[in-house]
Structures are given as C-alpha cells and as structure tokens.
Amino acid sequence: MPLLDPGRKAPAFALTDQDGTKHRLSDYAGRFLILYFYPKDDTPGCTQESCDFQAALPRLTRRDAVVLGVSILDEASKAKFAAKHGLTFPLLADADHEVAGKYGVWQKKSRYGRSYMGIVRTTYLIGPEGTVVRRWDNVKVDGHAAAVAAALP
C-alpha cells in the first residue's frame, strides 16, 4: 500500500504494547495521535528517536497528544527496549507487519547491495477525528520529535 496522504482516514489497528495491553486507533478518538514507525528496537537511530519522544512527552501531553511507537519485533523485545531506556509510552508490536503495510511504511529497502523488506522510518500525526494531519517520510532522527511537537496546534 502507498503512504497515506494528509486528509485520508487513518486505517484502524489493534496492536499489543510492551506490557501486553491492546491499543486501537479508536482508543484515541478526540486526541492527537503521533504514530511513529521505526525499524528495530534498541538500535542507535531508533533509540535516539524513542528517547527524544520520551523527552518531549510532557510538552506533547500538555497539547493532548499521545505517542505510540510501532515496529515489527515482539512484545518481549519492546519491554526490554522500554525498560533499558526508560520509555513510558506504548511501543506496539507489529510482528506480521500488517499495520506497517496498511500505513505504507513496509517497503523494499536495500543495504550493502542486498534488497529486503522492512519498515521505512515514518511518522504520522493523526487528528482527533481520525484523519492524517501530517506525515514525515524517511525521517532523520535529529530534531524530529521537536518538529512533530511544533506541528501540533
């Protein structure tokens, strides 16, 4: 599936976090949702991005925004990652990459001449009515969480 453009309805999802709690898009109706897709738990870029969102959390929650991180590793990996880095927001396990596919972030990648499928680092800002407000593609980690926070009304 292609990436979702602003104005489109965000696809429904139901994924489990690092504590075994199920999260659905509908749980966040009426609030802004920052849904960021990252390739892998506990790698340098993903760690920095997640820690930056953690640091921005007070600013984001004051604006009634919720942060959810999504990657393909399982709940146990998410729990270890969250505990190691003091992450207090939900990290969702999309082991079969179904949600990543719906949001268009499950794409062909290439590294060192090898092609494979994986998550392309992408963030969606979903509005209170469930539509995409903004999308950041091929995210560069430095300053990203601050840019997302600045985009909130």
Order of alpha helices (4+ residues) and beta strands (2+ residues): beta-beta-beta-alpha-beta-alpha-beta-alpha-beta-beta-beta-beta-alpha
